[in-house]
Amino acid sequence: MSDRLDPPLHGLAIYNPRLLSKEELVQTFVAREAELERIVDALRREVDAQPQHHLIVGGRGMGKTTLLNRLRYAIEDDEILGEYGLGLSFPEEQYNVGSLADFWLNCVDALADELEATGRLELLEGLDEEIAGIQALAREDMRRERGLALLCQLADRLGRRLVLLVDNVDLVLDRLQDEQWTLREVLSEERRIQLVGATSAPLESYYRHDMAFYDFFRVHHLEGLTVEETFTVLRKLAQATGNAEVATLIDEEPGRVKTVRVMAGGNPRTVVLLFSLLAQSTEGDVRADIERLLDLCTPLYKHRIDVLPTQAQRVLDALAMRWAPVTAAELAEGMHLKVNVVSAQLDRLVKDGTVEKVTLPDTKRLGFQVAERFFNIWCLMRASRRVRRRLVWLVEFLRLMFGPEELSRRARDHLGRVGSEPVRYAEMGLALADAVGDDSLRHALESRSVRELCIDVETRRRLSELLDLGGEDARLTSRVERMQLLAEARERVMSTVVEDPSWNAERFWDLLGGSLSFSSRGKHLVANASVRQLLAVLPILERERDDWRELFVDAELESLRGAVRNGDVELREPSEADLRGAAVVYGAAVVPCALGIIANGRLAEIGPVESGLFDETVRQSRSPLTRLAWFDHAISRGIPSADAWKIVDEIRGDQGWGARALNMLGNLLKNHLGRYEEAEAAYREAIERNPKYAAPWNGLGNLLKNHLGRYEEAEAAYREAIERDPSVAPPWNGLGILLQEHLGRYEEAEAAYREAIVRAPREGTYRANLAQALVLNGGSLEEAHALARSATEMGEDPYRALVFALVLVAEHRWADAEPWARAFIGALDQFSKGLWPNVLRFFSEVVTHRFIPQARRLLAETNLSARWEPLDLALALLERDELSGLGRLAPEMREAVTLVISKIAPDALDASS
């Protein structure tokens, strides 16, 4: 809690100015100087005349009591009044008054107190006995006359006019209903007595012709402070309390001062209360200070409500709950009352200053709101149940009191604090979330608040009480669910007893909680596994962390792991709001790093929103994976590879690229840019960084085989990959293709394919490769059929369909082969140039098994005759056995057709030549 609040509140004695010394009161009297001067001027003019009696009228907190007490010292210090008058102060409520005699004796007591305080003890001799004698009189009229006479005698002995400064004079007069005319007569005729009274509401007797004090007093209305007056009051308070921060703030942030006036409704007492908050730094506990201020206001505000009739109380409560201005009709509808009933009560509340009329936004209509917004906040504070509703008062206070920049500073400061009381921390966080305008900051505050509620076991059990997840807190549901899972998982891990020297619960949770592969639910399942399973998963988690370290800048990786560990981000269910909120807490790089992992690992589908966010934020990360994954994602959306490359090239000179990042770079250079020498250099650097890493050897083998024609080196690279990680399938498959297509070692090729299938039995492409090899190498068609069919059952793929069609043609089953041929033809858009040799192999089997007419009809029906014209012409010549017709073709077409025939019917071409 801030320690700035106590001195001003104590020093200003807001609720009982009589506790202040004369020096303190004079120094801190800043709100009603103009009114004081007017009354003092009037008293000066009346020194030698029959005195005019005065009535100060103002609502509670408007400064009546302070003004009366200050008037006492003004009389004392004034050159003229100090010689002719003496101000007498009384308790705020004179509960002992039952008659006019009691009032006169109270005046004598007040005078005696003044004489004693000023050391004029000689005038007090025998006074107590005289008072006792008067009180012993049986007749009331005798007591009244003797009391007044004693008071006047003392005035004569002093040679002063007695100025009676009576607070709550309305209560005194109410107790003197039968003696009001007698009192008026005395005040009208007695020059030695002058009355200055104060009341919260106009006296009924002042406005009624038949009442004693009709048109009797000179009335001074205390209105709410204007903006200028508020500035003046706060400046003088800052000076009086030595608070330079407030003085600076008034000049630099005048909007805050205007806000104070609006919140206080111009009420000086509330302005003084709020003064303490103006200079409070962000290190202070603003909520605790506000609660303390509201608690100080409780007697005043409660009394304000208690004195109202029941119906007026209901209307005021309904209006306060609405906060924003409403019409009488809207309020009546919500209260199920007639409009005229509500209007009558609103008019009454307007007259006494509790409610004010304001112009409704975007209209010319008038609405109603509680005049003093701080009073409205007090009403809201006492009304709500769940966290969100219970803190509406705090939200509205924050919005009123602080501008956007200050709110943002306080919100970020709150995020940086450690919450010692989960519920209270979460409540403040949710209040700030509702008050700030920045969506990302709001999301971060909500997430941190939810986490604080989930961390504590007892609080977690009360979530249904604290949050309305079926209503206004519905958007927190997914975060609540995953943060509950993570909190339970952590507790489970920390409480697990493992008799193993390698076990460290904190370290295990750091690895599991920060895992970028497991979902929150997956982490919960792991945490609840057996001890044997926990020990088995430990090296997997360590390896995962180490692998990511080769792809990320360390600081960016740890930030992302922290966001995932705390539940701010769920990589398998990414949302823009979660990512932007996490960026507020963990740094901007969290967003592109998370999207890079998602895109690279396909943990979730990246939609248009996430794609746009990736584009927007990619440069905020300098981690290799982020830039490389964005490149792949950009290419998939049709962005030219040269343009996409610029994003990667920006960080190529950075230090610390790990083997995995360099391997990805090699793949990018090879597959998308055709920069084969650079790709080879990237693979070899990756191998140098991590000689045990198999992937760059496999990538190098593919590069040497497919693009550089260095087949012996390619074979060596594949075998290096296999040696480093015998469990992976791709190097075996690449080796099989190399042996089959380029080295003519067919038995070894089949063996390599079988090794790939053993390691990846669900990868249909490996099965299709072996099936095709069996057909081409004269192997078992039965096995080839089984392999090709199972490959198609493992997922739709044009290559697998093509191979199955080839196997069926080899089995001389055109009718069965044709649907599969149509399947791969229907997916031509997915074909890569690398599939063309496989297409020619299919048509080679077509020629061998004499299905040329059927194949040409298929090309015609699928509109491929023109697109694949060289193939169609080759089939036509072969069908008619007229290869001599090649000479009639144009030279370019003759060359193309001859090349096709050399692939699908080389023997026929040799025979013709």
JONORMO-V666426 format. One record per backbone hydrogen bond with DSSP energy under -1.0 kcal/mol. NH is the residue of the N-H (numbers start at 1). CO is the residue of the C=O. E is the energy in kcal/mol with one decimal. If there is no record, write none. Layout:
NH&CO&E / NH&CO&E
//
This chain:
9&5&-2.0 / 10&6&-2.8 / 11&7&-3.0 / 12&8&-2.3 / 19&16&-2.1 / 20&17&-1.7 / 25&21&-2.7 / 26&22&-2.6 / 27&23&-2.2 / 28&24&-2.2 / 30&28&-1.0 / 36&32&-2.3 / 37&33&-2.3 / 38&34&-2.0 / 39&35&-2.2 / 40&36&-2.6 / 41&37&-2.5 / 42&38&-2.0 / 43&39&-2.6 / 44&40&-2.2 / 45&41&-1.9 / 47&44&-1.4 / 49&46&-1.0 / 54&195&-2.2 / 55&218&-2.7 / 56&197&-3.3 / 57&220&-2.7 / 58&199&-2.1 / 62&59&-2.0 / 67&63&-2.2 / 68&64&-2.5 / 69&65&-2.3 / 70&66&-2.5 / 71&67&-2.3 / 72&68&-1.6 / 73&69&-1.2 / 74&70&-2.0 / 75&71&-2.4 / 76&72&-1.7 / 77&73&-2.2 / 78&74&-1.6 / 82&78&-2.4 / 84&80&-1.4 / 85&81&-3.2 / 86&161&-2.3 / 88&163&-2.8 / 95&93&-1.3 / 97&94&-1.5 / 103&99&-1.6 / 104&100&-2.4 / 105&101&-2.3 / 106&102&-2.2 / 107&103&-1.9 / 108&104&-1.9 / 109&105&-2.4 / 110&106&-2.5 / 111&107&-2.3 / 112&108&-2.6 / 113&109&-2.5 / 114&110&-1.8 / 115&111&-2.6 / 116&112&-2.6 / 117&113&-2.3 / 118&114&-1.7 / 120&115&-2.4 / 121&119&-1.4 / 124&121&-1.6 / 127&124&-2.1 / 130&126&-1.9 / 131&127&-2.6 / 132&128&-2.5 / 133&129&-2.3 / 134&130&-2.1 / 135&131&-2.5 / 136&132&-1.2 / 137&134&-1.4 / 143&139&-2.0 / 144&140&-2.4 / 145&141&-2.2 / 146&142&-2.7 / 147&143&-2.2 / 148&144&-2.2 / 149&145&-2.5 / 150&146&-2.3 / 151&147&-2.0 / 152&148&-2.4 / 153&149&-2.4 / 154&150&-2.2 / 155&151&-1.8 / 156&152&-2.4 / 157&153&-2.6 / 158&154&-1.9 / 159&155&-2.2 / 160&155&-1.6 / 161&84&-3.3 / 162&192&-3.0 / 163&86&-2.8 / 164&194&-3.3 / 165&88&-2.5 / 166&164&-1.1 / 166&196&-1.5 / 169&198&-2.2 / 171&168&-1.2 / 172&168&-1.1 / 173&169&-2.6 / 174&170&-2.1 / 175&171&-1.2 / 176&173&-1.1 / 179&176&-1.8 / 183&179&-2.3 / 184&180&-2.7 / 185&181&-2.3 / 186&182&-2.1 / 187&183&-2.7 / 188&184&-2.2 / 189&185&-1.4 / 190&186&-3.1 / 194&162&-2.6 / 196&164&-3.0 / 197&54&-2.6 / 198&166&-1.9 / 199&56&-2.6 / 206&203&-1.0 / 208&204&-1.0 / 211&208&-1.6 / 214&211&-1.3 / 215&206&-1.9 / 216&213&-1.7 / 218&53&-2.7 / 220&55&-3.1 / 222&57&-3.2 / 225&266&-2.9 / 230&226&-2.5 / 231&227&-2.3 / 232&228&-2.3 / 233&229&-3.0 / 234&230&-2.6 / 235&231&-2.4 / 236&232&-2.3 / 237&233&-2.5 / 238&234&-2.6 / 239&235&-2.2 / 240&236&-2.9 / 241&237&-2.3 / 243&238&-2.5 / 244&242&-1.1 / 247&243&-1.4 / 248&244&-2.3 / 249&245&-2.6 / 250&246&-2.6 / 251&247&-1.1 / 252&248&-2.5 / 253&249&-3.4 / 256&253&-1.5 / 258&254&-2.0 / 259&255&-1.9 / 260&256&-2.0 / 261&257&-2.1 / 262&258&-2.3 / 263&259&-2.9 / 264&260&-2.4 / 265&261&-1.1 / 266&261&-1.7 / 267&264&-1.9 / 269&61&-2.6 / 271&267&-2.4 / 272&268&-2.5 / 273&269&-2.0 / 274&270&-2.7 / 275&271&-1.3 / 277&274&-1.3 / 280&277&-1.1 / 284&281&-1.6 / 286&284&-1.3 / 289&285&-2.1 / 290&286&-2.5 / 291&287&-2.9 / 292&288&-2.0 / 293&289&-2.4 / 294&290&-3.1 / 295&291&-2.3 / 296&292&-2.2 / 297&293&-1.7 / 301&297&-3.0 / 302&298&-3.1 / 303&299&-2.0 / 304&300&-2.0 / 305&301&-1.6 / 306&302&-3.1 / 307&303&-2.0 / 308&305&-1.6 / 313&309&-2.3 / 314&310&-2.1 / 315&311&-2.2 / 316&312&-2.6 / 317&313&-2.5 / 318&314&-2.4 / 319&315&-2.3 / 320&316&-2.5 / 321&317&-2.2 / 322&318&-1.1 / 323&319&-1.1 / 324&322&-3.2 / 326&368&-1.9 / 331&327&-2.1 / 332&328&-2.6 / 333&329&-2.3 / 334&330&-1.8 / 335&331&-1.6 / 336&332&-1.1 / 337&332&-2.1 / 342&338&-1.9 / 343&339&-3.1 / 344&340&-1.9 / 345&341&-1.6 / 346&342&-2.6 / 347&343&-2.5 / 348&344&-1.8 / 349&345&-2.4 / 350&346&-2.4 / 351&347&-2.2 / 352&348&-1.7 / 353&350&-1.2 / 354&349&-1.5 / 355&349&-1.8 / 356&369&-2.7 / 358&367&-2.4 / 360&365&-2.8 / 363&360&-1.6 / 367&358&-3.6 / 368&326&-3.0 / 369&356&-1.9 / 371&354&-2.2 / 373&262&-1.0 / 374&263&-3.3 / 376&372&-1.8 / 377&373&-2.4 / 378&374&-2.0 / 379&375&-2.0 / 380&376&-2.3 / 381&377&-2.4 / 383&380&-1.7 / 387&466&-1.9 / 390&386&-3.9 / 391&387&-1.4 / 392&389&-1.5 / 395&391&-2.5 / 396&392&-2.6 / 397&393&-1.9 / 398&394&-2.8 / 399&395&-2.4 / 400&396&-2.0 / 401&397&-3.2 / 402&398&-2.2 / 407&403&-2.8 / 408&404&-2.4 / 409&405&-2.3 / 410&406&-2.5 / 411&407&-2.7 / 412&408&-2.5 / 413&409&-2.2 / 414&410&-2.3 / 415&411&-2.0 / 416&412&-1.2 / 417&414&-1.4 / 425&421&-3.0 / 426&422&-2.7 / 427&423&-2.7 / 428&424&-2.2 / 429&425&-2.3 / 430&426&-2.8 / 431&427&-2.2 / 432&428&-2.5 / 433&429&-2.2 / 434&430&-2.0 / 435&431&-1.3 / 436&432&-2.6 / 442&438&-2.4 / 443&439&-2.4 / 444&440&-2.3 / 445&441&-2.3 / 446&442&-2.4 / 447&443&-2.6 / 448&444&-2.5 / 449&445&-2.2 / 450&446&-2.6 / 451&447&-2.4 / 452&448&-2.2 / 453&449&-1.9 / 454&450&-1.9 / 455&451&-2.3 / 456&452&-1.0 / 460&456&-2.6 / 461&457&-1.5 / 462&459&-1.2 / 463&460&-1.2 / 465&462&-1.4 / 466&462&-2.1 / 467&463&-2.9 / 469&467&-1.1 / 471&468&-1.9 / 473&468&-2.3 / 474&471&-1.8 / 476&473&-2.2 / 477&474&-1.9 / 480&476&-2.8 / 481&477&-2.6 / 482&478&-2.2 / 483&479&-2.5 / 484&480&-2.3 / 485&481&-2.1 / 486&482&-2.4 / 487&483&-2.3 / 488&484&-2.7 / 489&485&-2.4 / 490&486&-2.7 / 491&487&-2.2 / 492&488&-2.3 / 493&489&-2.5 / 494&490&-2.9 / 495&491&-1.5 / 500&498&-1.9 / 503&500&-1.9 / 508&504&-2.8 / 509&505&-2.6 / 510&506&-2.1 / 511&507&-2.0 / 512&508&-3.1 / 513&509&-3.0 / 514&510&-1.2 / 515&512&-1.4 / 523&519&-2.4 / 524&520&-1.9 / 525&521&-2.1 / 526&522&-2.4 / 527&523&-2.5 / 528&524&-1.2 / 529&526&-1.9 / 534&530&-2.3 / 535&531&-2.4 / 536&532&-1.6 / 537&533&-2.0 / 538&534&-1.3 / 541&537&-2.2 / 542&538&-2.3 / 543&539&-2.4 / 544&540&-2.3 / 545&541&-2.3 / 546&542&-2.3 / 547&543&-2.6 / 548&544&-2.2 / 549&545&-1.6 / 550&547&-1.0 / 551&548&-1.9 / 552&548&-1.1 / 557&553&-2.4 / 558&554&-2.6 / 559&555&-2.0 / 560&556&-2.1 / 561&557&-2.8 / 562&558&-2.2 / 563&559&-2.2 / 564&560&-2.3 / 565&561&-2.9 / 566&562&-2.2 / 568&563&-1.9 / 569&563&-1.3 / 573&570&-1.4 / 579&575&-2.3 / 580&576&-2.9 / 581&577&-2.5 / 582&578&-2.5 / 583&579&-1.8 / 586&582&-3.4 / 587&583&-1.4 / 590&587&-1.6 / 591&588&-1.2 / 593&589&-2.1 / 594&590&-2.4 / 595&591&-2.3 / 596&592&-2.3 / 597&593&-2.0 / 598&594&-2.4 / 599&595&-2.8 / 600&596&-2.6 / 601&597&-3.0 / 602&598&-1.3 / 611&607&-2.6 / 612&608&-2.5 / 613&609&-2.2 / 614&610&-2.7 / 615&611&-2.6 / 616&612&-2.2 / 617&613&-1.9 / 618&614&-1.8 / 620&617&-2.7 / 621&618&-1.4 / 625&551&-2.4 / 627&623&-1.6 / 628&624&-2.8 / 629&625&-3.1 / 630&626&-1.9 / 631&627&-2.0 / 632&628&-2.0 / 633&629&-2.4 / 634&630&-3.0 / 635&631&-2.6 / 636&632&-2.0 / 638&635&-1.8 / 639&634&-2.2 / 644&640&-2.5 / 645&641&-2.3 / 647&644&-1.1 / 649&645&-3.0 / 650&646&-1.4 / 651&648&-1.6 / 654&651&-1.9 / 658&550&-1.2 / 662&658&-2.4 / 663&659&-2.2 / 664&660&-2.1 / 665&661&-2.3 / 666&662&-2.4 / 667&663&-2.2 / 668&664&-2.3 / 669&665&-2.7 / 670&666&-2.3 / 671&667&-3.2 / 672&668&-2.2 / 673&668&-1.1 / 675&669&-2.0 / 676&674&-1.2 / 679&675&-2.1 / 680&676&-2.6 / 681&677&-2.0 / 682&678&-2.3 / 683&679&-2.4 / 684&680&-2.5 / 685&681&-2.1 / 686&682&-2.2 / 687&683&-2.3 / 688&684&-1.9 / 689&685&-2.3 / 690&686&-2.3 / 693&690&-2.0 / 698&694&-1.8 / 699&695&-2.7 / 700&696&-2.4 / 701&697&-2.3 / 702&698&-2.3 / 703&699&-2.3 / 704&700&-2.8 / 705&701&-2.4 / 706&702&-2.9 / 707&703&-2.0 / 708&703&-1.5 / 710&704&-1.8 / 711&709&-1.0 / 714&710&-2.0 / 715&711&-2.6 / 716&712&-2.0 / 717&713&-2.3 / 718&714&-2.5 / 719&715&-2.3 / 720&716&-1.9 / 721&717&-2.1 / 722&718&-2.3 / 723&719&-2.1 / 724&720&-1.9 / 725&721&-1.9 / 728&725&-1.5 / 733&729&-2.0 / 734&730&-2.9 / 735&731&-2.5 / 736&732&-2.2 / 737&733&-2.2 / 738&734&-2.4 / 739&735&-2.8 / 740&736&-2.5 / 741&737&-3.3 / 742&738&-2.1 / 743&738&-1.6 / 745&739&-2.0 / 746&744&-1.0 / 749&745&-2.0 / 750&746&-2.6 / 751&747&-2.2 / 752&748&-2.3 / 753&749&-2.4 / 754&750&-2.3 / 755&751&-1.9 / 756&752&-2.0 / 757&753&-2.3 / 758&754&-2.2 / 759&755&-1.6 / 760&756&-1.7 / 763&760&-1.9 / 768&764&-2.4 / 769&765&-2.4 / 770&766&-1.9 / 771&767&-2.6 / 772&768&-2.5 / 773&769&-2.1 / 774&770&-2.5 / 775&771&-1.8 / 776&772&-2.7 / 777&773&-2.5 / 778&775&-1.0 / 779&774&-3.9 / 784&780&-2.2 / 785&781&-2.8 / 786&782&-2.1 / 787&783&-2.7 / 788&784&-2.8 / 789&785&-2.8 / 790&786&-2.2 / 791&787&-1.9 / 792&788&-1.9 / 793&789&-1.5 / 795&792&-1.0 / 801&797&-2.2 / 802&798&-2.3 / 803&799&-2.3 / 804&800&-2.2 / 805&801&-2.2 / 806&802&-2.2 / 807&803&-2.5 / 808&804&-2.3 / 809&805&-2.2 / 810&806&-2.4 / 811&807&-1.5 / 812&809&-2.2 / 813&808&-2.6 / 817&813&-2.0 / 818&814&-3.0 / 821&817&-2.3 / 822&818&-2.8 / 823&819&-1.6 / 824&820&-2.0 / 825&821&-2.2 / 826&822&-2.5 / 828&825&-1.4 / 830&827&-1.7 / 831&828&-1.8 / 835&832&-2.1 / 836&833&-1.5 / 839&835&-1.8 / 840&836&-2.3 / 841&837&-1.8 / 842&838&-1.9 / 843&839&-2.0 / 844&840&-1.7 / 845&841&-1.9 / 846&842&-1.8 / 847&843&-2.2 / 848&844&-2.5 / 849&845&-2.4 / 850&847&-1.4 / 851&846&-2.9 / 855&851&-2.3 / 856&852&-2.7 / 857&853&-2.3 / 858&854&-2.1 / 859&855&-2.2 / 860&856&-2.2 / 861&857&-2.7 / 862&858&-1.6 / 863&860&-1.4 / 864&859&-3.3 / 868&864&-3.3 / 869&866&-1.3 / 872&868&-2.3 / 873&869&-3.0 / 874&870&-2.2 / 875&871&-2.5 / 876&872&-2.2 / 877&873&-2.4 / 878&874&-2.3 / 879&875&-2.7 / 880&876&-1.9 / 882&877&-2.5 / 885&882&-2.5 / 886&883&-1.8 / 887&884&-1.5 / 888&885&-1.5 / 889&886&-1.4 / 894&890&-3.5 / 895&891&-2.2 / 896&892&-1.9 / 897&893&-3.1 / 898&894&-2.3 / 899&895&-1.9 / 900&896&-1.9 / 901&897&-2.7 / 902&898&-2.0 / 903&900&-1.0 / 904&900&-2.3 / 905&901&-2.7 / 909&905&-1.7 / 910&906&-2.2 / 911&907&-2.4 / 912&908&-1.9 / 913&909&-1.4
//
